[in-house]
Amino acid sequence: MKYRILIADDEPEIAELLQLYLEKDYEVHCAAHGQMAWDIIQRERIDLAILDIMMPGIDGLQLLKKIRKSHLMPVLFLSARNQATDKILGLNLGADDYIAKPFNPLEIVARVEALLRRAYSFETASNPVGENKQLILGELALDRNRCILFFRGEPVALTYTEYKIMELLMSAPGRVFTRKRIYETVWEDYYAYEDSTIMVHISNIREKIEQDSRKPQYLKTIRGLGYKIEAPTEI
């Protein structure tokens, strides 16, 4: 069964171009505005959404808020608005990736493939033979079988990207992972990385697992290098 991709963009030429590049490998649904996109999501099983920010009626940011209330599908933002604030806002709302217009369609295809691999290949990727299926660190427990992070016994609502970051860090407590290493492992991109993207996801994780995100006990920043996770000395 092919994965189902939703493209929501009010520029027909953009939607048609993306559909042309994606329809060979995926079942593609197109929407000209946010309400149409939401109706498709309610009616169809969508595996990944590509959303433009600037759309009439319900814009991409509003649509993402609605999606994240009940759906965990990967979301890729596509927008002519390339300001850092727009990108950070989108990631904070739960987007997994962000590409600015104009774009190379082949890059979109590569990002879609990477997002789908991360989102729907957890069982094989997260549980290689010989590796622990549960990672425990202080009051954190990551269940690789079900791909769920627990904090004090309660499940934590993570996006796919946040889950993969936690899986990487918790696989080696105390080890410092550079930003480039995190990007290469989680985003599966070996040619470039975006520091601000990683920072936003780290910040989102801290909001979910730290008592005070400004004074993290688990997820530490190592200035000039990257990040590490370790159990607090006192719990």
N, C-alpha and C positions, 0 to 999 in steps of 0.2 A: 504494500500500500504506500502510495506517495505521500510525503508530508504536504500539508496544506499551508500555503503562504498567503497572507493578506497584505495587499498594497493599498494604502490610503493616502491619496495625493490628489489635489484638485487641479493639477496640471496634467491633462490627458496624455501629452507626449512623454512625460516622465513615467507615468504608470505603464504606458504601452511599451516603452523601452525596457523597463524592468521586467515586465511580463515576457517580453521576447527572449530575454536572457535566462529567465527562471523556469519557464513553462516546460522545457525539455525534461527537467528532473523533478519538478514539483507541480502540484495542483495549485493554480494561482487564482485568487479572488481579488478583484479590484473594486475600490470604493472612491467616489469623487468628493466625499465629505465625511466628517466625523460620525454623523448619525447613521449614514449608510454603512460605515465600517462597523459600528456597534451592532447594528441589526444583523450583519453577517456573522459576527462573533457569537451572537445569541443563537443563531440558527445553525451554524456549521462548527465542526471541531477544527479550530485554527491552531496550528502548531507553532507559527511564528508570525509576528506582525511587523511590517515596515510602515512607520507613521511619519507623515510630514507634520511639522509643527503648525504652519500657517494654513489652516483650512477654514472654510466658512462654517458658521454654526458652532458645533463642538470642535475645538481645535485639537491638535495632537496632544498637548499637555493635559487637557481636560479628559480626553479619551483614555490616556494612560492611567489617570486616577481611577476611572471607572473599571478599566481592565484589572488593575491590581487589587481591587476589592474582592475579586472572585476567580481570577485566572493567573496562572504562573508562567504562561507562555513567554519565550524570549521576545523582547521588543527592541527593534533597531530604529532609532530616530534618523530621519533624513530631512535636512532643512537648509534653506538658504541663509538662515540666521546663524552666523558662525561666532557670535559673541560667547565668551567664556561663561557668562552668567546663564545663558540659555542652555548650554551644554550641561553645566553643573545642576541646574534646576531639573532638567530631564533625567539625569542619572539619579538625583535624589528622590525623584518620584518613582523610580524603579525600572528605568530603561537599562538595557544591558549594553548597548553600544550606540554610537552617534557618528554620523558621517555628514559632512557639509556639502551642499551643492556649490559648484558643479562637481560631478563625481565620475569616476571610471566604473562603468557597469560591471567589469570583471572584479573590481574590489568589492562591490556589493555582493556578488555571487560568493566570493571567498569568505566574507563576513557571515553571510547566511549559513554557509556550510559549517563554519566553525561554531556558530551559535547552536545549530541543530545537534552537532556532535556533543557539545558540552551538556546540552539540555536533555538529550534522550539516549545517551550512552553511559549513564551513571553506573549501571550495574557492572558492565565489563570494565570500564575505566577506573572505577573506584575500588574494585575488589580483585586486583591481580592475585594469582595463586601465591599463597604464603604470606599475604599482608593481613594485618588485623582488620576485622570488619567493624570494629568499634574503637574509636579513639577517645580517651578520657583524659581530661586536664582540669584539675580542680572541680568546679561545679559544672563544667562543660562536658558534654558527651556527644560525639558525632557518630551517628549510626549510618555506616556506609551501605548497609543492605537496603534501608529505606530512604537514604539520602536526606536525613533529618538531623538538625542540630538541636540538642536539648540543653537548657540552662536551668539548673535547679529542678530538673525533672519535667520542665515544661517545654514544649516545642517552640522553637524560634522561627518566625516567618522570614526566611531568607529567599532572595532571588537566586537564580541558577549561578550567576556570577559570584555572588557573595558566598554561596555554598562552596564553590570551587576554590575560592581564596582561603576559606577556613579549613578545607580539607588539606590544602597544600601546607599551610602553616602548622596545623595540628599534627601533621605527619612527622614533624621534626621540632618538638618544643624546644625553645631556646635558641634555635638556629636563626640567623639573620638572613632573610631573603631580600635580595636587591629588588628594586622596582622593576628593572628589566627582566629579571628571572620570573617574577610574578606575572608580568605581562606575557612573556613567552609561554609560560605554562598554562595560564588560565585563558588567555585570548588566543593562544596558538598562533601567535604572530612573531616570527623570528627576525623581522627586518626593522621594526620600529616599535616604540611604545609611547604612551601618553601619560605623563606623570599625573596630570590633573584628574584623569579618569580613575586611576588607582586610588588617589587620595579621597575622592568622593565615595567610592565603594568602602574603603576602610572606615571613613567617618560614619557611613550608614550602619556598618556592622557594630561599631562601638556603641551607637545609640541603642542597639538591641541587646548587647551583652554586658555592658559596663554600668555600674551604679552611677558613675559620673564620667561621661564621655570625655570631659576635659582633663580628667586625671585617670587615664585607663590603667586598670590593674592587670588585664590579660594582654591586650593587643597594643604592643609598644612600638613607638617610632624610634628608630636608630638614626639620628640626624646624619644626613649626608650619605647614608647607605641604603636603608630600606625599613623592613618591619620584621618583628618576631612576635611569637606568642609564648607565654609562660604562665604557670599557675601563680596566683598571688601568694605571698609568704604567709598571710593570715586570711582565712576564709570565715 
